[in-house]
Structure formats: structure tokens, C-alpha cells
Amino acid sequence: MSIRVGLETYTSDWRCWMCFLNPTVPQHLCFVAGNVMAVLSIFHKPGKATAFFRSSANLLSHIVHLQRKHAGITDPFFKDLEVISRQGWRNLEFWTKSSISPSILLRPYSSIASPAQVSEAIKEGGIDLTQYPPERIRNFSIIAHVDHGKSTMADRLLELTGTIKKGHGQPQYLDKLQVERERGITVKAQTVTMFYNYAKHSSKLDTSAAIDTVRSTEECKYLLNLIDTPGHVDFSYEVSRSLAACQGVLLLVDASQGVQAQTVANFYLAFEADLVIIPVINKIDQPNANPENVKNQLKNMFDIDPQDVLLASAKTGMGLSAVLPAVIDRIRYPNGGALSPLRMLLLDSYYDEYKGVICHVAIVDGALKKGEKIASAATGQSYEVMDVGILHPELTPTNLLLTGQVGYIVTGMRSTQEARIGDTLHHIRTVVEPLPGFKPAKHMVFAGVYPADGSDYDALSHAIERLTCNDASVSVARESSGALGIGFRCGFLGLLHMDVFLQRLEQEHGAHVITTSPTVPYIFEYEDGSKIQVQNPAILSSTSGKRLVTCWEPTVIATIITPSEYLGSLITLCSERRGQQIEHTFIDDQRALLKYRLPLREVVVDFYNELKSITSGYASFDYEDAEYQEADLVKLDIMLNGQIVDALSAIVHRSKAPRIGREVVEKLKKLLDRQMFEVAIQAAIGSKIIARETISAMRKNVLAKCYGGDVTRKRKLLEKQKEGKKRMKRVGSVDIPQEAFHQLLRTT
Ligand SMILES: Nc1nc2c(ncn2[C@@H]2O[C@H](COP(=O)(O)OP(=O)(O)OP(=O)(O)O)[C@@H](O)[C@H]2O)c(=O)[nH]1
């Protein structure tokens, strides 16, 4: 058996311990063969063993000698040792005086992997992750308001660490999806592993021959996992999930725009998760940048000390050299148990045509090797780990993942349902306490998704299944519609999320779909005490016999930050949308913060666009869900020639029904092609018609070939045409173009 560490190869049956110390000092590997112990410092550069001891007593006396010789020595490996158990090397325990709690400093390395296995794993995988114990790992995320520069900052950090080449590849490297590039937004959190050499300038003062090699090291190599997160409010679920794998965040704030609504929301997400927050004012290169003002806002709103704030420009690279050192110095390392049984958190998953389901995981405790068998705590299903590695920046096999590391695994998972986001994976036949997981995604908007061509149902079903594997926050249930056939009712986190999902269905899976008007989940209570959640207005027809007692609608607490001059128009907008003001404060002399309780329905239908247009894009907006409130709701039906088009039905507030009804029929009139017969477009509540438009028939000129001739012949032809039209009107069905459905989404 042999193990190669650095330049030295250890043969025979050396047993190996790993020495875990304070993260700021070099680490040691301790090998024991017979009664000889070799201490080798690793994690900086290859070297020879620096000291050999024949017994624990020898080691102890050497330490005492060192302590006397070098009073003030700072390396806790030697300085703080107090007790060494004398039951042989196997049970060696070093206790520190200064650590918060007495900790075992030496852990049997063999419990992670046998030396031979480690060496094999390194050989195969290329990257030696054993160099990165938890103390050398930092997991962090970049959070910010939309467009404050997260993805650009991520690019610069990837370049700085040599993970991607400068000027190569595409900008916004981590925005991999076509939809992200087209829309310039991040919708999917992405993880990437970087390696960073960090030169620490302290603790280099020793002259001891035995540990000289340790002390002369200037650079320490760190493994940094960066998780780039989306900024838009619809994707805050992605943000909260990413934060579960992090111990800290970079909170980016635009130097000219200052704190915005999502800065506030994201700050509290990180704060409540007890993460270290490193504030970074970005875009300081802009001519109208005002970092001092932003520092004041951060102080006033979040009590952030201005001295802790970093100034940077992700575009020019200014100030970036301070970012990663701050990550290492300020963010704590993942504190899982290297010796505990494996527990890994399933962060995300996606489907790869060749490899099947690829899961992103964070190793919370223990270690995982390729070939091992693991099981899901949620389903009990077991799998063999066929591939394991890190994202550096693409899938890079390492054959091993250790405590605190974030990477990917490929198992035999075939179906999307198996990869449950937030699940705990563990070695088979070990019993572990499952990790807390994530709050389930809360669906704000529901819509029916149907194949544009009814015969494409199976293809659509397949496409949705694949896409939901990559976007687990969408809920899917089968439904059918009189107008559109068989399809699915999908739940989304918001309208943008819905748009993005539909765009991805088309771009990535070639699925052409028709969607119904989006609706929010209402609760209807009936006289017999039964309650139903209404995600689809069509289900109300099945309850028509029952007497409705109360309706509830979901509400949200919206936070709006706006320049003061737009306050008046924003307050009008919120009251038109049935909002109740909760808070109205001034952040500084130019900007105000408004808090409103608003019905969710009023927010999902175009509220954001209107807010942007009223304030010329200067106001920012974010919301969190709140409780349900009672509301006077009605079902608004849209009829074509007397037939209800169930796909266009909507549940609306009674006071808004006439206006919405009018808008829909007017819009539909413009969107529908003229037919050979007259088409009546009506909006109705129950049997009461509240709006009507008529599309006149296309009149075929039946007299075209009738030059001259007598009047009775012409009249006969016209009569015949009228008869035909009547027939068509009776039997004819109107084709509603797909475009009409898309356009109508914005109205209802
Ligand atoms: N002047 C200047 N522009 C910057 C800087 N950083 C980013 N930008 C620009 O700001 C815009 C938004 O940057 P992104 O990195 O896409 O912002 P983001 O926060 O990732 O956006 P979302 O993913 O949509 O939330 C882009 O046009 C960038 O080029 C900077 O330091 N200075």
C-alpha cells in the first residue's frame, strides 16, 4: 500500500491522521507506522515530514521544549497542546486550551478514505480535494437587487481565480440558459467551484527547525464555492435554496441606485439564515456613483458599519482584489462533522441527455466516494454513485467529495420525481437525522398549459417532465378543458416565472403551447362547511349546486422604494389595486419606502410594469406572501356565440368585473379573425351579460360574377348566402388563435 502526498511516498501500512486546526494556520498530516509518527504539513506546498517521534512522550517533551524555546509561538498545533492521551497513537487526542470547546485535533484519516483509496481517487479525478478540509472551504453567494451586477461580479471572480480565462467565453458566464441571455436576467442559481491562493501576512515568526517548513509557507490555497442567484422577486425561492448551502453572502448594491426593494428582501433572507453579510458597493466607476450616500443608507437601514463596506466595480475590476480575501477572512467555514456519517443536501437537479439526472449537492457531514451506495431520506430509494465531482466551472470529476464541499453527483436517477430538492442523501444502511430541507415553493400563479396541437399531448408531457426536473419550483397536475383538450394545470412563483417556463418549454424542448389566463389560488367556502382551493375557475362549475358563503383571496405585503416625486402616483396605483397602506417612511431626503398589503391577483396582473412606467423605472418593488383575506369574488365567463370558452374564464373582484369584461371582449374582437359568419363575444357573470362585442361576418361578394342581369336573381343569391351564414353560425366553431390567448393573459 502506498500513499503519495506532495513529494513523498509513504509505503507499508502507514496509518494516516488529518490534523484539523484553526483555519488560519497550516494543516498537518500525521502518519503512524509502528511506534513512529511523522508529522507532515500539507495544504501549502509539497514537503518532507518535518518531525518524527517514536512515542507520544517524545512528542510531548518536544512540544514542551518548543514552547520554552519559543515563547509566544503562535501555531496552535504546538502551542496549545495540553493533554496527550498515552494509550498509543491510535487513540491520540490533542486538546487545545484556547479553542472554544476542547476539540479533538487529530482525526483518523482512514475513516474518510484509506490512503490507497485517496491516492487512487486523486489519480483518477485530477483534482485532490483532500487538500481542502472544511477550514479551507468557503461557500458563499452573491445577492442583490436585479441588475446590480451579480453575474458580472461572478464573471470577474471566475477570471480572478483562473476558473475561466479572461476575455474568453461569454459574458455572464453563469447565465447559461438561452432565456437568461436573451432577457439579461438570471433565473437559475448556478454553483461554481474556484481555487484561490490567499497569502496571509500574519503568523510567520518561527525559527524552529522542526516546524520551519510550516511557517515559511506564505500562501494557502482555498476552495471557494460561489453560488450566483437570480435577482427578480419571482425567483427568490432559488435564492433561499442557494443560501442553505452558504455560510455567507456578498450583498451587492449599485453605487448610483442605492438600496432597492430586493436589496432589502435579500438582506433579510441572509440575515434570518444567520449568514455573514459582506456589503459591496458595486459600479463605483459610474459617473453618478455616490458610494458615501449608499454607505449611509446601509447604515440607516441595516446597521452596517461603513468600515465593513467594500467598494468595487465589477466592470473595470476596481477594488475586486479585496473581495475574496474578505470572503476568506469574514465568512466562517462549513462546520460539518468530517467523521460523522454522510449527510448531503440535494440543492438542485437537472436532466442531461447523456448522464440522466445530475444532482447538485452540499456535503454537510462525512464524505462521499464514487461507487458508494447512497439512499434518499425522503423516499428510501437507494442508488449507486456513478460519478461525483465539482463544477469547475463545468462538471469536473473528483471521485470524492468531502465535508463542506459542494459538487455534483450522478446516480441512476431516471425520473424527475426522484430528485427531491431539499432531500437528505446518506450512505445506505446508516441511519441519519434528515437535514431541515427547504420550505416548499409557494405557488402564486396557476395557469393551464395545453399543446397547441392536441395530438402533441405526449410530447408536451415529456417536455414538462424534463423541464420540471431543472425547475422544481413548478407544480404540475393534469386537467382538461372543453376548448383546449387535455393539458396541465401548472403552478408558478409569479408571472415572469411563468413566462420564462413557457419560453424554456419552447426553446429547450420545442413544445408549442397555449396557456389559459393565469389565476391565483383562491379559497371558496360553502354553506355545508366545505372549503376548496380554486386554482382553476373551471372547477367552480362542479360546485354550482352548493351555496357559496365566503371567498378568500391571497394577499402579499409589497415593499416599494421610490424617489419621493413619484409618491403620489404610486399611492394612487396601490389604492386602485385595492391596497392598504402599512408603512410610509423616508429612507433619506430623496427616497421613500412604502409598504402595502395588496391582493396577490392585483400584483400578478401587470402591477410591476405599471409601477415601472409611472416612475420611469426608478421605483423598485418586492413582495412576500401574507395571509388570505375575505373578498367579494365572481367568476367571469367569456362566451363566443353563446358558448363559454372555459380557458378564458377568470375569478375577479366584483367591482372590477365590468371593466375587465369590457377589456377582454374588446381585445378579443381585435385578435380574432373575421369568420364567414357573425361572432358574438360576450362577458358574463352567471347568466348576466356584462359586456358584448360583435365581429361582423366576412361578406363574400356573391354578386361578383353577376354583371347586369335582373334584380330578382341578385336578391335570390343574397338570400341563399344569408341562409348559409345562419347554418354556419349554428354549427360553426370559432378558432381562437394562440396569439389571442397570449395577449389576453395580460388583461384578465
Ligand atoms: N458601469 C458598470 N456597469 C456594471 C457594473 N457591473 C455590472 N454592470 C452592468 O450592469 C448590468 C447588469 O449586470 P448583471 O451582472 O447582469 O446584473 P445581475 O444583478 O446579475 O442581474 P440579474 O441576474 O438580472 O439579477 C449589465 O449591463 C452590466 O454590464 C459595474 O461595475 N459598472
The ligand as an SDF file (V2000), in Angstrom:
LIG
                    3D

 32 34  0  0  0  0  0  0  0  0999 V2000
  -20.7490   50.6950  -15.0980 N   0  0  0  0  0  0  0  0  0  0  0  0
  -20.8580   49.4820  -14.5730 C   0  0  0  0  0  0  0  0  0  0  0  0
  -21.7700   48.6080  -15.0450 N   0  0  0  0  0  0  0  0  0  0  0  0
  -21.8550   47.3880  -14.4830 C   0  0  0  0  0  0  0  0  0  0  0  0
  -21.0200   47.0070  -13.4020 C   0  0  0  0  0  0  0  0  0  0  0  0
  -21.3560   45.7450  -13.0500 N   0  0  0  0  0  0  0  0  0  0  0  0
  -22.3690   45.3400  -13.8730 C   0  0  0  0  0  0  0  0  0  0  0  0
  -22.6590   46.3390  -14.7370 N   0  0  0  0  0  0  0  0  0  0  0  0
  -23.6910   46.3160  -15.7830 C   0  0  0  0  0  0  0  0  0  0  0  0
  -24.9710   46.2390  -15.1610 O   0  0  0  0  0  0  0  0  0  0  0  0
  -25.8520   45.4420  -15.9460 C   0  0  0  0  0  0  0  0  0  0  0  0
  -26.4520   44.3270  -15.0910 C   0  0  0  0  0  0  0  0  0  0  0  0
  -25.4250   43.4610  -14.7070 O   0  0  0  0  0  0  0  0  0  0  0  0
  -25.6940   41.9270  -14.3470 P   0  0  0  0  0  0  0  0  0  0  0  0
  -24.3880   41.3790  -13.9060 O   0  0  0  0  0  0  0  0  0  0  0  0
  -26.4150   41.2140  -15.4330 O   0  0  0  0  0  0  0  0  0  0  0  0
  -26.7000   42.1180  -13.1440 O   0  0  0  0  0  0  0  0  0  0  0  0
  -27.4050   40.9970  -12.2990 P   0  0  0  0  0  0  0  0  0  0  0  0
  -27.5140   41.5500  -10.9380 O   0  0  0  0  0  0  0  0  0  0  0  0
  -26.7130   39.6880  -12.4620 O   0  0  0  0  0  0  0  0  0  0  0  0
  -28.8200   40.9280  -12.9570 O   0  0  0  0  0  0  0  0  0  0  0  0
  -29.9300   39.7780  -12.7260 P   0  0  0  0  0  0  0  0  0  0  0  0
  -29.2750   38.4660  -12.9250 O   0  0  0  0  0  0  0  0  0  0  0  0
  -30.9500   40.0410  -13.7550 O   0  0  0  0  0  0  0  0  0  0  0  0
  -30.4350   39.9740  -11.3600 O   0  0  0  0  0  0  0  0  0  0  0  0
  -25.0390   44.9220  -17.1160 C   0  0  0  0  0  0  0  0  0  0  0  0
  -25.2810   45.7480  -18.2140 O   0  0  0  0  0  0  0  0  0  0  0  0
  -23.5910   45.0810  -16.6570 C   0  0  0  0  0  0  0  0  0  0  0  0
  -22.7050   45.2970  -17.7250 O   0  0  0  0  0  0  0  0  0  0  0  0
  -20.0430   47.9530  -12.9310 C   0  0  0  0  0  0  0  0  0  0  0  0
  -19.2810   47.7220  -12.0040 O   0  0  0  0  0  0  0  0  0  0  0  0
  -20.0290   49.1650  -13.5510 N   0  0  0  0  0  0  0  0  0  0  0  0
  1  2  1  0
  2  3  2  0
  2 32  1  0
  3  4  1  0
  4  5  2  0
  4  8  1  0
  5  6  1  0
  5 30  1  0
  6  7  2  0
  7  8  1  0
  8  9  1  0
  9 10  1  0
  9 28  1  0
 10 11  1  0
 11 12  1  0
 11 26  1  0
 12 13  1  0
 13 14  1  0
 14 15  2  0
 14 16  1  0
 14 17  1  0
 17 18  1  0
 18 19  2  0
 18 20  1  0
 18 21  1  0
 21 22  1  0
 22 23  2  0
 22 24  1  0
 22 25  1  0
 26 27  1  0
 26 28  1  0
 28 29  1  0
 30 31  2  0
 30 32  1  0
M  END
$$$$
